[in-house]
């Protein structure tokens, strides 16, 4: 007795992209889930950069009897694909085009037509998050071993805005750690193993630091006669800190009456010069 087996034919979808093609694949899978089996054979053809490559991918899709889904942002490749797909009678779906046109209408701007921009944006975002987590973890001299992993190390006495500066730099994607300099505490040995161009020292006028520390004590409800806001003590700390900075050979910035943004601009200038060495 002959048994007739009918093999299930799985629909084939070609994803053509001038980037990685992930967007097209996600959309194709989401659409396929709305059908009974939800099964599709997805074949991704990424990083298309020429008409020849598009032509080869279309011929493959034709021989497979496939649906072509494309997320091309380059106008020349998109135009060629649509023209050839019509000639080959290939069913094709443009994922990116309608969205670009819609956004173009409401923004009154032209798209950049550069493949892979979203991936670059994602990389920048995750780099920023990682830098923020780093700044928190290695704030105020915590875990000195992490200093060797920092892009930049900020040093200075208390209330020279080391932490706000590191957080600002983190939002620029720079992993910055900071170390407080106190005469009674020997700086971590890791600080002297870091290249001098990766260390920035912050100093400040004694009179300004005196006022800042007095306000800090007031906020905390503590006596303003404490050593913390004592001018002699402040001068001792600043001299000690400058000695450490001189020993390291790092750049020193006077933050007196400077906003964090101003200090950060100078630090970034120093950092970029150091990276370029």
C-alpha positions in Angstrom: 0.0 0.0 0.0 1.5 3.3 -1.0 1.6 6.0 1.6 1.4 9.6 0.3 3.4 12.0 2.5 2.8 15.6 1.9 5.8 17.6 3.1 5.0 21.0 4.7 6.4 23.8 2.6 7.7 26.5 4.9 7.4 30.0 3.5 10.8 31.7 2.8 11.4 35.4 3.7 14.5 37.2 2.6 15.6 40.1 4.7 17.6 42.6 2.7 19.4 45.4 4.5 22.3 47.8 4.2 22.8 47.4 8.0 22.4 44.2 10.0 18.8 43.5 9.0 17.6 42.9 12.6 14.6 45.3 12.3 13.3 43.4 9.2 13.6 40.1 10.9 11.8 41.2 14.0 8.9 42.5 11.9 8.8 39.4 9.8 8.6 37.1 12.8 5.9 39.3 14.4 3.8 39.1 11.3 4.4 35.3 10.9 3.1 34.7 14.4 -0.3 35.9 13.2 -0.6 32.8 10.9 -1.5 29.3 11.9 1.9 27.7 12.0 3.9 30.9 12.6 6.8 29.1 10.9 8.9 30.9 8.3 12.4 30.3 6.9 14.1 33.7 7.4 17.2 34.3 5.4 19.0 37.5 6.3 21.3 39.3 3.8 22.9 42.1 5.7 25.3 44.9 4.8 24.3 45.3 1.2 26.4 48.1 -0.3 26.1 47.8 -4.0 23.6 47.2 -6.8 25.4 44.0 -7.7 24.8 42.6 -4.2 21.2 43.6 -4.2 20.8 41.9 -7.6 22.4 38.6 -6.4 20.1 38.6 -3.3 17.0 39.2 -5.4 17.9 36.3 -7.7 18.3 34.0 -4.7 15.0 35.1 -3.4 13.3 34.5 -6.8 14.7 31.0 -7.0 13.3 30.3 -3.5 9.9 31.7 -4.3 10.4 34.1 -1.3 8.9 37.2 0.0 11.5 40.0 0.1 11.4 42.3 3.1 13.8 45.2 3.0 15.1 47.9 5.4 17.3 49.8 3.0 17.9 53.5 3.8 20.2 54.2 0.9 17.9 55.7 -1.8 19.9 54.2 -4.8 19.8 50.7 -3.4 16.1 51.0 -2.5 15.2 52.3 -5.9 17.1 49.5 -7.7 15.5 46.8 -5.5 12.0 48.0 -6.1 12.5 48.2 -9.9 14.1 44.8 -10.1 11.5 43.2 -7.7 8.7 44.4 -10.0 10.6 43.0 -13.1 11.0 39.6 -11.3 7.4 39.7 -10.0 8.8 39.2 -6.5 6.5 40.2 -3.6 8.3 42.8 -1.6 7.7 44.8 1.5 9.4 48.1 2.5 9.7 48.3 6.3 11.8 51.5 6.6 10.5 53.7 3.8 7.0 54.6 5.0 8.3 55.4 8.5 11.0 57.7 7.0 8.5 59.5 4.9 6.1 59.9 7.8 8.8 61.4 10.0 10.0 63.5 7.2 6.5 65.1 7.0 6.2 65.9 10.7 9.8 67.0 11.3 10.2 69.0 8.0 13.7 67.5 7.8 15.4 65.1 5.4 16.7 61.8 6.7 20.4 61.2 6.9 20.1 58.0 4.8 23.0 56.4 6.7 22.8 52.7 7.5 23.3 51.5 11.1 22.7 54.7 12.9 20.4 53.1 15.5 23.1 50.6 16.4 25.6 53.5 16.9 23.0 55.2 19.1 22.5 52.1 21.2 26.2 51.7 21.6 26.5 55.3 22.8 23.6 54.8 25.2 25.1 51.6 26.8 28.5 53.2 27.0 27.0 56.1 28.9 25.2 53.7 31.3 28.4 51.8 31.9 30.3 55.0 32.6 27.7 56.2 35.1 27.7 52.8 36.9 31.5 53.1 37.0 31.5 56.6 38.5 29.1 55.5 41.2 31.2 52.3 42.0 34.5 54.1 42.2 33.3 57.4 43.8 35.3 58.9 46.7 38.2 56.4 46.6 36.1 53.3 46.9 37.8 50.1 45.6 41.2 51.6 44.5 41.9 48.6 42.2 39.2 50.1 39.9 41.4 53.1 39.3 43.5 51.2 36.8 40.3 50.6 34.7 39.3 54.3 34.6 39.6 56.5 31.6 40.2 59.4 33.9 40.9 59.8 37.6 40.0 63.0 39.4 41.8 63.9 42.6 41.5 66.8 45.1 40.5 67.8 48.6 36.9 67.5 49.9 34.3 69.9 48.3 36.1 70.6 45.0 33.2 69.0 43.1 35.0 65.7 42.2 31.8 63.6 42.3 29.6 66.0 40.2 32.5 66.3 37.7 32.8 62.5 37.4 29.0 62.1 36.9 29.1 64.8 34.2 32.0 63.0 32.4 30.1 59.7 32.7 27.2 61.3 30.7 29.8 61.8 28.0 30.7 58.1 28.1 33.9 58.6 30.1 34.7 56.2 33.0 35.9 58.6 35.7 36.8 57.7 39.2 37.8 60.1 42.0 40.1 60.0 45.0 39.9 62.4 47.9 43.2 63.7 49.2 43.5 63.9 53.0 46.8 64.4 54.8 46.0 61.6 57.3 45.3 59.0 54.6 48.0 57.8 52.2 46.7 57.8 48.6 46.2 54.3 47.1 49.3 52.9 45.4 47.2 52.5 42.2 47.1 56.2 41.8 50.8 56.4 41.1 50.6 53.6 38.5 48.2 55.5 36.3 49.8 57.5 33.4 49.9 61.2 34.5 47.8 62.3 31.4 44.9 60.2 32.8 44.8 62.0 36.1 43.4 65.5 36.8 43.9 67.4 40.0 41.4 69.9 41.3 42.3 72.8 43.5 40.5 75.9 44.8 41.1 79.2 46.5 41.2 78.7 50.3 38.7 81.5 51.0 36.1 80.0 48.6 36.6 76.5 50.0 36.2 77.9 53.5 32.8 79.4 52.7 31.7 76.2 50.9 32.7 74.0 53.8 31.0 76.4 56.3 27.7 76.0 54.3 28.2 72.3 54.2 28.5 72.1 58.0 25.4 74.3 58.3 23.4 72.0 56.1 24.4 69.0 58.2 23.5 70.8 61.4 27.1 70.7 62.7 29.2 73.3 64.4 30.9 75.6 62.0 33.9 75.8 64.3 34.9 72.2 63.3 38.3 71.6 61.8 36.7 70.8 58.5 36.0 74.6 58.0 39.1 75.8 59.7 41.3 78.0 57.5 44.6 76.6 58.8 43.3 73.1 58.2 42.2 74.0 54.7 45.6 75.5 53.8 47.3 72.3 55.1 45.0 70.1 53.0 45.5 72.2 49.8 49.3 72.2 50.2 49.3 68.4 50.8 47.0 67.9 47.7 49.2 70.0 45.5 52.3 68.0 46.6 50.6 64.8 45.6 49.6 66.3 42.2 53.1 67.5 41.6 54.5 64.0 42.5 52.1 62.4 39.9 52.8 65.1 37.3 49.2 65.5 36.4 47.3 68.6 35.1 45.8 70.8 37.8 42.7 72.9 37.4 41.6 75.7 39.7 37.8 75.2 40.1 37.3 78.5 42.0 34.0 80.1 40.9 33.7 77.6 38.0 30.6 75.7 37.1 30.9 71.9 36.7 30.4 72.4 33.0 33.3 74.8 32.7 35.6 72.4 34.6 34.4 69.5 32.5 35.2 71.3 29.3 38.8 71.8 30.4 39.0 68.2 31.7 37.7 66.9 28.3 40.3 69.0 26.5 43.1 67.5 28.7 41.7 64.0 28.3 41.5 64.2 24.5 45.0 65.4 24.2 46.1 62.6 26.4 44.3 59.9 24.4 45.9 61.3 21.2 49.4 60.8 22.6 
